[in-house]
Amino acid sequence: MTQATPGSRTICVRVPATSANLGPGYDTFGLALELFDELSVERTEQPGVVVEVAGIGAGHVPTDERNLVAATIARVFAHYGQPLPGLRLVCHNVIPHSSGLGSSAAAIVAGISAARALLSGIVDITLDDVFALATEYEGHPDNAAPAIFGGFTVSWMQDGRPMMVQPRVHERVHAVAFTPDFASPTAVARTLVPQTYPKPDALANVARAAVFVHAISADPNMLFAATEDKLHQPYRAAIMRPSADLVADLRAAGFAAVISGAGATVLALCDGADAAAAASAMVPSGTATRWVARELKIDTKGATVDIR
């Protein structure tokens, strides 16, 4: 068994699940949800990295340097020209993998946050640096931003660096995540989105995106109208038909439902707790696809680090 270095401190990182796109905000909008992966990191006397995984992914994800969290820590150390110490990682995962709830972003942000704490006093790594590294490693900022900063974020790239703003989330906004028993890998979903769009579709999304910022921050009653999308969900429906059907059923019942990220989770944004409970009751049953419905509050803190 790998032993921790005597007297070493334990770095504890907590990162929220995130939902990207949120209908019209393709590759731009992100929302942090109160469903958390947790990571603890200790230095060890032995070289190398040992990973223990509990919960989602246990028995399936790598438990050595190939683990995404471990690989991210090593990548940050290499980025700053620092030698990687021996490490023991314990990952407690609850965010479903390949489901559209930001599991890879959570792992990457956890790794960068842990590396930042390990390098404290040696290298000055700012939150802006964390955001830039997470965007580089993840490939886009839409999940990285809310995972780091919490709340609702609007992100974009400017001169090669990620930027973001963080409009407030109205206190009446509640979320319900419906996760099926099948995955939807992001890489596959991205191949289905076209490179060009009809002008009316582009204009429709611009308008809905503008309304969405107003709705989530000031008038949740407008969320239904604000979550229509013509840029990505229609093109991906064929590879996640049960999810597309659930979005249609929820919207027919008046709920602001969207595909979460690249799917296959469906997210309903609701005006109040009663509406969230009513939406949650619509979880499909008696079908070939098994669903789990979670009523989730909006996380406002983003990634947190505690050193013990």
C-alpha positions as CSV (number, residue, x, y, z in Angstrom):
1,M,0.0,0.0,0.0
2,T,1.3,3.5,-0.9
3,Q,2.0,5.5,2.2
4,A,1.4,9.2,2.5
5,T,4.5,11.3,3.3
6,P,4.6,11.8,7.1
7,G,3.3,15.3,8.1
8,S,2.0,15.9,4.6
9,R,-1.3,17.7,4.2
10,T,-4.4,16.4,2.3
11,I,-5.7,18.5,-0.5
12,C,-9.5,18.1,-0.9
13,V,-11.1,19.4,-4.1
14,R,-14.8,19.6,-4.8
15,V,-16.1,20.3,-8.3
16,P,-19.8,20.7,-9.4
17,A,-21.5,19.0,-12.4
18,T,-22.2,21.4,-15.2
19,S,-24.7,21.7,-18.0
20,A,-23.6,23.4,-21.2
21,N,-25.5,25.0,-24.1
22,L,-28.8,25.2,-22.2
23,G,-30.7,25.4,-25.5
24,P,-29.6,28.4,-27.6
25,G,-26.2,29.0,-26.1
26,Y,-24.2,26.4,-28.1
27,D,-20.6,26.3,-26.8
28,T,-21.3,29.4,-24.8
29,F,-23.7,29.0,-21.9
30,G,-22.9,26.9,-18.8
31,L,-24.6,26.2,-15.5
32,A,-23.1,24.7,-12.3
33,L,-25.3,22.2,-10.5
34,E,-25.2,20.9,-6.9
35,L,-23.8,17.4,-7.8
36,F,-20.2,17.1,-6.9
37,D,-17.2,15.0,-7.6
38,E,-14.6,15.0,-4.8
39,L,-10.9,14.4,-4.9
40,S,-8.3,14.1,-2.1
41,V,-4.6,14.2,-2.9
42,E,-1.6,13.4,-0.7
43,R,2.1,13.4,-1.4
44,T,3.8,10.0,-1.0
45,E,7.3,8.9,-0.3
46,Q,7.2,6.5,-3.3
47,P,7.4,8.0,-6.8
48,G,4.6,7.7,-9.3
49,V,0.8,8.2,-9.0
50,V,-1.7,5.8,-7.4
51,V,-5.4,6.4,-7.9
52,E,-8.4,5.0,-6.0
53,V,-11.8,5.5,-7.5
54,A,-15.1,5.1,-5.7
55,G,-18.6,5.6,-7.2
56,I,-19.0,6.3,-10.9
57,G,-16.2,4.7,-13.0
58,A,-14.9,2.4,-10.3
59,G,-13.5,-0.7,-11.9
60,H,-13.5,1.0,-15.3
61,V,-11.5,4.2,-15.4
62,P,-7.7,3.9,-15.1
63,T,-6.1,4.0,-11.7
64,D,-2.6,5.0,-12.7
65,E,-1.1,8.0,-14.5
66,R,-3.6,7.5,-17.4
67,N,-6.4,8.6,-15.1
68,L,-7.7,12.0,-16.3
69,V,-7.3,13.7,-13.0
70,A,-3.8,12.3,-12.5
71,A,-2.8,13.1,-16.1
72,T,-4.1,16.7,-15.6
73,I,-2.0,17.2,-12.5
74,A,1.1,15.9,-14.3
75,R,0.3,18.2,-17.3
76,V,0.1,21.3,-15.0
77,F,3.4,20.4,-13.3
78,A,5.0,19.9,-16.7
79,H,3.5,23.2,-18.0
80,Y,5.3,25.1,-15.1
81,G,8.5,23.1,-15.4
82,Q,8.1,21.4,-12.0
83,P,9.0,17.8,-11.1
84,L,6.0,15.7,-10.2
85,P,6.1,14.2,-6.7
86,G,4.7,10.9,-5.7
87,L,1.0,11.2,-5.2
88,R,-2.0,9.2,-3.9
89,L,-5.3,10.3,-5.3
90,V,-8.8,9.2,-4.0
91,C,-11.6,10.1,-6.4
92,H,-15.2,10.0,-5.2
93,N,-17.3,10.3,-8.4
94,V,-21.0,10.9,-8.6
95,I,-21.3,12.8,-11.9
96,P,-22.3,10.3,-14.6
97,H,-19.8,9.8,-17.4
98,S,-20.4,10.8,-21.0
99,S,-23.8,12.1,-20.1
100,G,-23.7,15.8,-20.7
101,L,-23.1,16.8,-17.1
102,G,-19.5,17.9,-17.5
103,S,-17.7,14.9,-16.0
104,S,-14.6,15.4,-18.0
105,A,-14.5,19.2,-17.2
106,A,-14.9,18.3,-13.5
107,A,-12.0,15.9,-13.6
108,I,-9.8,18.4,-15.4
109,V,-10.7,21.3,-13.1
110,A,-10.2,19.0,-10.1
111,G,-6.7,18.1,-11.4
112,I,-5.7,21.7,-12.1
113,S,-7.1,22.9,-8.7
114,A,-5.1,20.1,-6.9
115,A,-1.9,21.0,-8.9
116,R,-2.4,24.7,-8.0
117,A,-2.6,23.8,-4.3
118,L,0.4,21.5,-4.6
119,L,2.4,24.2,-6.2
120,S,1.4,27.0,-3.8
121,G,4.4,29.0,-2.8
122,I,6.4,27.7,-5.7
123,V,4.4,28.9,-8.7
124,D,1.8,31.6,-8.7
125,I,-1.3,30.2,-10.5
126,T,-4.2,32.6,-10.7
127,L,-7.9,31.6,-11.3
128,D,-7.5,33.1,-14.8
129,D,-4.7,30.7,-15.3
130,V,-6.8,27.8,-14.1
131,F,-9.5,28.9,-16.5
132,A,-7.1,29.1,-19.4
133,L,-5.6,25.7,-18.7
134,A,-9.0,24.0,-18.2
135,T,-10.1,25.5,-21.5
136,E,-7.0,24.3,-23.3
137,Y,-7.3,20.8,-21.8
138,E,-11.0,20.5,-22.3
139,G,-11.1,22.1,-25.7
140,H,-13.7,24.7,-25.0
141,P,-14.7,26.9,-22.1
142,D,-18.5,26.3,-21.7
143,N,-18.2,23.6,-19.0
144,A,-14.9,24.8,-17.6
145,A,-16.2,28.2,-16.7
146,P,-19.1,27.1,-14.4
147,A,-17.0,24.3,-13.0
148,I,-14.5,26.8,-11.8
149,F,-16.6,29.8,-11.0
150,G,-20.1,28.4,-10.3
151,G,-23.4,29.8,-11.3
152,F,-24.4,30.7,-14.8
153,T,-21.6,31.7,-17.2
154,V,-21.4,33.0,-20.7
155,S,-17.9,32.2,-22.1
156,W,-16.1,32.9,-25.4
157,M,-12.6,33.0,-26.8
158,Q,-10.8,36.3,-27.4
159,D,-7.2,36.6,-28.7
160,G,-6.6,33.0,-27.8
161,R,-7.7,33.2,-24.2
162,P,-11.1,32.2,-22.7
163,M,-13.3,35.0,-21.3
164,M,-16.5,34.8,-19.3
165,V,-19.2,36.8,-17.6
166,Q,-21.3,35.5,-14.8
167,P,-24.9,36.9,-14.7
168,R,-26.7,36.2,-11.5
169,V,-29.2,33.3,-11.4
170,H,-32.7,34.2,-10.1
171,E,-33.5,32.5,-6.8
172,R,-36.6,30.9,-8.3
173,V,-34.6,28.9,-10.9
174,H,-34.5,25.1,-10.2
175,A,-33.1,22.4,-12.3
176,V,-34.1,18.8,-12.9
177,A,-31.6,16.5,-14.6
178,F,-32.9,13.3,-16.3
179,T,-30.0,10.9,-17.0
180,P,-30.6,7.8,-19.1
181,D,-28.7,4.5,-19.0
182,F,-26.9,5.2,-22.2
183,A,-24.0,7.5,-23.0
184,S,-23.5,10.1,-25.7
185,P,-19.8,10.7,-26.3
186,T,-19.2,14.4,-27.0
187,A,-16.8,13.6,-29.9
188,V,-19.5,11.7,-31.7
189,A,-22.2,14.4,-31.0
190,R,-19.9,17.1,-32.4
191,T,-19.6,15.4,-35.8
192,L,-23.3,15.8,-36.3
193,V,-23.4,19.6,-36.0
194,P,-23.1,21.4,-39.4
195,Q,-20.5,24.0,-40.2
196,T,-23.0,26.5,-41.7
197,Y,-26.6,27.3,-40.9
198,P,-29.6,28.9,-42.6
199,K,-29.7,32.6,-41.7
200,P,-33.2,32.3,-40.0
201,D,-32.0,29.6,-37.7
202,A,-28.9,31.6,-36.7
203,L,-31.0,34.7,-36.0
204,A,-33.5,32.6,-34.0
205,N,-30.8,31.4,-31.7
206,V,-29.3,34.9,-31.3
207,A,-32.6,36.2,-30.1
208,R,-33.3,33.2,-27.8
209,A,-29.8,33.5,-26.3
210,A,-30.4,37.2,-25.5
211,V,-33.7,36.4,-23.9
212,F,-32.2,33.5,-21.9
213,V,-29.8,35.8,-20.1
214,H,-32.7,37.9,-19.1
215,A,-34.9,34.9,-18.2
216,I,-32.4,33.1,-15.9
217,S,-31.3,36.3,-14.1
218,A,-34.5,38.3,-13.9
219,D,-37.7,36.5,-15.2
220,P,-37.7,32.7,-15.0
221,N,-41.2,32.7,-16.4
222,M,-39.5,33.4,-19.8
223,L,-37.3,30.3,-19.7
224,F,-39.6,28.2,-21.9
225,A,-39.4,30.7,-24.8
226,A,-35.7,31.3,-24.2
227,T,-34.7,27.7,-24.5
228,E,-35.7,27.0,-28.1
229,D,-32.7,25.9,-30.2
230,K,-32.1,25.3,-33.9
231,L,-28.3,25.0,-34.0
232,H,-27.4,21.7,-32.4
233,Q,-30.3,19.7,-30.8
234,P,-32.2,18.9,-34.0
235,Y,-29.0,17.5,-35.6
236,R,-28.1,15.3,-32.7
237,A,-31.6,13.9,-32.1
238,A,-31.0,10.7,-34.1
239,I,-28.3,9.4,-31.8
240,M,-30.2,10.0,-28.7
241,R,-33.8,9.5,-29.7
242,P,-35.1,8.7,-26.1
243,S,-33.6,12.0,-24.9
244,A,-35.0,14.0,-27.8
245,D,-38.4,12.4,-27.2
246,L,-38.3,13.3,-23.5
247,V,-37.4,17.0,-24.4
248,A,-40.4,17.0,-26.6
249,D,-42.7,15.5,-23.9
250,L,-41.5,18.0,-21.3
251,R,-41.9,21.0,-23.6
252,A,-45.3,19.8,-24.6
253,A,-46.2,19.9,-20.9
254,G,-44.8,23.5,-20.6
255,F,-41.3,22.8,-19.1
256,A,-38.2,24.5,-20.4
257,A,-36.4,21.3,-21.3
258,V,-33.1,21.0,-23.3
259,I,-30.4,18.5,-24.0
260,S,-27.7,19.0,-21.4
261,G,-24.4,19.6,-23.2
262,A,-23.9,16.9,-25.9
263,G,-26.4,14.6,-24.1
264,A,-27.8,12.3,-23.3
265,T,-29.0,13.9,-20.1
266,V,-32.1,16.1,-20.4
267,L,-32.2,19.3,-18.3
268,A,-35.4,21.0,-17.3
269,L,-35.1,24.6,-16.0
270,C,-38.1,25.4,-13.8
271,D,-39.6,28.4,-12.2
272,G,-39.8,27.4,-8.5
273,A,-39.6,24.2,-6.5
274,D,-43.1,23.1,-7.2
275,A,-42.5,23.3,-10.9
276,A,-39.3,21.2,-10.5
277,A,-41.2,18.6,-8.5
278,A,-43.8,18.4,-11.3
279,A,-41.2,18.1,-13.9
280,S,-39.4,15.4,-12.0
281,A,-42.6,13.4,-11.8
282,M,-42.5,13.1,-15.6
283,V,-39.5,10.8,-15.5
284,P,-40.2,8.0,-18.0
285,S,-41.0,4.6,-16.7
286,G,-41.8,1.2,-18.3
287,T,-39.6,2.0,-21.3
288,A,-36.5,0.3,-22.6
289,T,-34.4,3.2,-21.4
290,R,-34.0,3.5,-17.6
291,W,-33.9,7.1,-16.3
292,V,-32.8,8.7,-13.1
293,A,-34.3,12.1,-12.3
294,R,-32.4,14.5,-9.9
295,E,-33.8,17.8,-8.6
296,L,-30.7,19.9,-8.3
297,K,-30.1,23.4,-7.0
298,I,-27.8,25.8,-8.8
299,D,-24.3,25.7,-7.4
300,T,-22.9,29.2,-6.8
301,K,-19.4,28.4,-5.6
302,G,-17.7,26.4,-8.3
303,A,-14.6,24.4,-7.5
304,T,-13.5,24.6,-3.9
305,V,-10.2,23.5,-2.3
306,D,-9.7,22.6,1.3
307,I,-6.3,21.8,2.7
308,R,-6.3,19.7,5.9
